[in-house]
Amino acid sequence: MNKPVSVLEEFTVDIEPAAERLKRGGIIACPTEGVYGLSCDPQNELAVQRLLQLKQRSPAKGLILAAATIEQIEPYLKINDANVYQHLTTSWPGPTTWLVPCKASTPRWLRGEHHTIAVRVTAHPTLNELCQLFGGALVSTSANLGGQPAAQTIEQMASLFNSSLLEPQRDGIIVGKLGTLNKPTEIRDASSGELVRR
């Protein structure tokens, strides 16, 4: 247990320095509604690629963006349907992630092979504040290796943060409380309202 604890202490960072690290291309682990998430600047392709390598996740799957306000994610969205906008505004801020048609300008490293992007305006106080301090939407994907359960404790993230892909002065972990969910947020299709991930 000594090794995981030392790794965690080495990477632990407060929220304001974490936001600055994100602006410089860092990867930050942050508590979310139900699990720990990994965040980075969605416009920084190198940071996103590093995050995908860390998770061993295929770029084709796309990623989730979390934001403090709907205005922070509007630059990515192409909403031509009033029902879609109603789905978003009636459920946010909250623990529902929506698949929304995205603009052609949305980077492929975010949307993967899709014409939609997964987005959420979070009500989790730590993640919401991190987005505010960063000044925009953030990638927010479960802290796990591909196909494995998402981390719900700091200790469960130790193996991720023992990776050669991460550096203590560039990346970090914000220690905090998870929300009331016991799993990642549900994902719904914004056009139909149908549940995609329970």
C-alpha positions in Angstrom: 0.0 0.0 0.0 3.0 2.4 0.5 3.5 2.8 -3.2 0.0 3.8 -4.1 -0.1 6.3 -1.2 3.1 7.9 -2.3 1.9 8.2 -5.9 -1.3 9.9 -4.7 0.5 12.4 -2.5 2.9 13.2 -5.3 0.0 14.1 -7.7 -2.6 15.7 -5.3 -3.3 19.3 -6.2 -5.8 22.0 -5.2 -8.5 23.1 -7.6 -7.1 26.5 -8.7 -3.6 25.1 -9.6 -5.4 22.2 -11.3 -7.2 24.6 -13.6 -3.9 26.2 -14.5 -2.4 22.8 -15.3 -5.3 22.1 -17.6 -4.6 25.3 -19.5 -1.0 24.0 -19.9 -2.0 20.6 -21.3 -2.3 18.7 -18.1 -4.6 15.8 -17.2 -6.5 16.2 -13.9 -8.5 13.5 -12.0 -11.6 15.0 -10.4 -14.6 13.7 -8.4 -17.8 13.7 -10.4 -21.4 12.6 -9.9 -20.6 9.0 -9.3 -17.0 8.2 -10.1 -13.7 9.9 -10.5 -13.2 11.4 -13.9 -10.2 12.3 -16.0 -10.3 15.8 -17.5 -8.2 17.8 -20.0 -8.5 20.7 -22.4 -10.7 19.5 -25.3 -9.0 21.8 -27.7 -5.5 20.4 -26.9 -5.1 17.4 -29.2 -1.9 16.3 -27.5 -3.5 16.3 -24.1 -6.5 14.3 -25.4 -4.3 11.8 -27.1 -2.3 11.4 -23.9 -5.5 10.8 -21.9 -6.7 8.2 -24.5 -3.4 6.4 -24.2 -3.6 6.5 -20.4 -7.1 4.9 -20.5 -6.2 2.6 -23.4 -9.4 3.9 -25.1 -10.0 3.8 -28.8 -10.2 7.4 -30.3 -13.1 6.1 -32.4 -15.4 6.0 -29.4 -15.4 9.7 -28.7 -15.4 11.5 -25.4 -17.7 13.3 -23.0 -17.5 17.0 -22.4 -18.6 18.5 -19.0 -19.3 22.1 -18.5 -20.4 24.6 -15.9 -23.0 26.2 -18.2 -24.7 25.4 -21.5 -22.9 28.4 -23.0 -19.6 26.6 -22.5 -20.6 23.7 -24.7 -22.7 25.5 -27.3 -19.7 26.1 -29.6 -19.6 22.3 -30.2 -23.3 21.7 -30.8 -25.5 21.9 -33.8 -29.1 22.1 -32.5 -31.8 22.5 -35.1 -34.6 20.8 -33.1 -36.4 22.5 -30.2 -37.0 19.1 -28.6 -33.3 18.6 -28.3 -32.8 21.9 -26.6 -35.6 21.2 -24.2 -34.1 17.9 -23.3 -30.9 19.6 -22.3 -32.3 22.6 -20.5 -34.8 20.6 -18.4 -32.2 18.1 -17.2 -29.3 20.4 -16.6 -27.4 21.1 -14.4 -27.6 17.5 -13.5 -26.3 13.9 -13.9 -27.6 13.3 -17.4 -25.2 13.1 -20.4 -26.8 13.7 -23.8 -25.6 12.7 -27.3 -26.2 15.9 -29.3 -25.5 16.5 -33.0 -22.2 18.4 -33.3 -20.8 21.0 -35.6 -18.5 19.9 -38.4 -15.8 21.9 -36.7 -15.9 19.7 -33.6 -12.5 17.9 -33.6 -12.5 14.3 -34.5 -10.4 13.5 -31.4 -13.5 14.5 -29.4 -16.4 13.0 -31.4 -14.6 9.9 -32.7 -16.5 8.3 -35.6 -19.7 10.0 -34.7 -21.7 13.0 -35.8 -22.8 13.5 -32.2 -20.9 14.5 -29.1 -21.6 13.5 -25.5 -22.1 16.6 -23.3 -23.3 17.4 -19.8 -23.7 20.6 -17.7 -22.6 19.2 -14.3 -24.1 20.0 -11.0 -21.2 18.4 -9.1 -19.6 21.3 -7.2 -16.0 20.4 -7.7 -16.2 19.6 -11.5 -18.5 22.6 -12.0 -16.0 24.9 -10.3 -13.1 23.4 -12.2 -14.9 24.2 -15.5 -15.5 27.7 -14.3 -11.9 28.3 -13.3 -10.7 26.7 -16.6 -13.1 29.0 -18.5 -14.8 26.4 -20.7 -15.9 22.8 -21.2 -13.6 20.0 -20.2 -13.2 16.4 -21.4 -14.6 14.3 -18.5 -14.2 10.6 -18.9 -14.3 7.9 -16.3 -11.0 7.2 -14.5 -10.3 3.7 -15.6 -8.6 1.5 -18.1 -10.7 0.5 -21.1 -13.3 -2.1 -20.1 -12.6 -1.9 -16.4 -14.7 -0.4 -13.6 -14.4 3.3 -13.0 -12.4 4.4 -9.9 -14.6 5.5 -7.0 -11.8 6.0 -4.5 -8.5 7.8 -4.7 -6.7 4.6 -4.0 -8.2 2.9 -7.0 -6.6 5.5 -9.2 -3.1 4.8 -8.0 -2.3 2.4 -10.9 -3.4 5.0 -13.4 -1.2 7.7 -11.9 1.8 5.4 -11.7 1.9 5.6 -15.5 4.9 7.0 -17.5 2.4 9.1 -19.4 1.8 11.3 -16.3 4.0 13.8 -14.6 3.5 15.3 -11.1 4.3 18.9 -12.2 1.9 18.7 -15.2 -1.0 16.5 -14.1 -2.8 16.0 -10.9 -5.6 14.6 -8.7 -8.2 16.7 -6.9 -9.2 14.9 -3.7 -13.0 15.4 -3.0 -16.3 13.7 -2.5 -18.2 12.0 -5.2 -21.9 12.8 -5.9 -24.8 10.5 -5.0 -24.6 8.2 -8.0 -22.8 4.8 -7.6 -21.8 4.7 -11.3 -21.0 7.0 -14.2 -23.9 9.2 -15.4 -26.5 7.9 -17.7 -26.3 8.7 -21.4 -29.3 9.5 -23.5 -29.9 10.4 -27.2 -31.0 14.0 -27.3 -33.0 13.6 -30.5 -35.1 10.7 -29.2 -34.6 10.8 -25.4 -33.8 7.1 -25.5 -31.4 5.7 -22.9 -28.0 4.7 -24.4 -26.1 3.9 -21.2 -27.9 3.2 -18.0 
